[in-house]
Amino acid sequence: MRTRLLPLLIVLMAAVLLALGVPLAVSMASAEQQRVVVDRIDDTAFFAAVAQFTAPSATDTVDQRQEILDTELDAYHQVYGIRVGVFYVDENVMSRAPEKWRLPEEGELRDAYAEALLSRRSDDPEQVWPWQSRRLVVASPVIRDGDVVAVVVTDSPTDQLRDRILRSWLVIGAGLMAAMLLAVGAALRLTGWVLRPVRILDATTHDIATGRLKSRVAVGGGPPELRRLARSFNEMADNVEDVLEQQRAFVADASHQLRNPLAALLLRIELLAFELPEGNAEIASVQTEGKRLAQVLDDLLDLALAEHAEADLRLTDIGALTAERVAAWAPTADAKGALLTGDCPATTGWADPVTLSSALDAVIDNALKFTPGGEAVTVTVASNGDSVTIVVADRGPGLTDEELSRVGDRFWRSGRHQNIKGSGLGLSISHALLAAGGGSLTYGHHAPHGLKVTVRVPRGGPGV
């Protein structure tokens, strides 16, 4: 969830910063240019005032201030690098710097000159951006006796203006980057604060799903809605635990209460068998079904106890324990004509030795049941990262994909194997016992045919 929420917050904050930063950058560029334009307007107004008394009148032929105007324009051009000129309404030159500069036939400078001839200052130039190589043109009329007699035109380079705009943009960009970093840090803290209860809830849900029913969510920080959700989750977990406890208690009590009447019934059947001819098929069938029912009751009781038992985890030599169980089942394999082999190197892991032994017995027993004579059952112990695996692979008929999804369910048995002895609870008991200690039991195909069962126990100790 964090990987989806955090980018959304970052995009929103970036959009807000851009919405603030772009207008600010445009405003600063406009302000820089306006300052330059105002300076050029002041300069042209000054030169227009000087030229007003320099331009010849109807009675004058040469104005003695011509030299002063020429000197001012030359100095201005030398110091600032700005081209400046005073042109009569007939486009003749009153004064200019540099000497050979003339009005172009068209363009921005010609438009500004024409605007000033109408007795008004030229319009403000278009905005100059750092990537544009443009010049600023400002024109002011020279008015004498209410008539425009000449026009002062300045043509300014924009290198310094564009540099100042670019520097101001870099400052704004640095500020936006700093603000973005602060916003990302705040978003990380915010998402962490919001999602921490969700992560705790997810971990607790996983614990309960894997059999650790005592796990609960610590109601701490986070938004009020998530705190209410945590309390509701704990109430739900308490109710579920109570229901399951009642169910386990019922199964255990029912199994225990049924064992005594069933034992008495089996005893009476045996006594009755003495009164009937030896080898009576009906009596033998009743005895077989009675013993099977007794085994089912025993398995139900074991399952109820397994789901309620706490694991006694110890650092165990998994290889040695597995080799011991392989050796214990070797006579059974020999009697059936199957080959039982084990590859059990010394490997330590955390497990309840009694639980693991029972699980291995159930898995190996199941493999030998379905492996025909002359085929092999292999048991392999290996270290795999943070866990130790025990793989029991047989060469029996195996299971289909649909059957693999159901193997281990209570009382489930493949329709193809109903004639083989068993209650369908052995693997369920093993799964419950292993889950209590952080282990697992998984099933898969063993090519070209057969079943592969993987018993997995953790290598790290409790809390690691």
DACORZI-V654982 format. One record per helix or strand of 2 or more residues. SS is the DSSP state (h for helix, s for strand). FROM is the first residue (numbers start at 1). LEN is the number of residues. Records with the same first field share a line. If there is no record, write none. Layout:
# DACORZI-V654982
SS: FROM-LEN  FROM-LEN
This chain:
# DACORZI-V654982
h: 2-51  66-15  108-10  159-51  224-52  281-28  318-19  353-18  401-4  415-3  426-11
s: 83-6  93-5  135-10  147-11  314-4  339-5  348-4  376-9  387-7  440-6  451-8
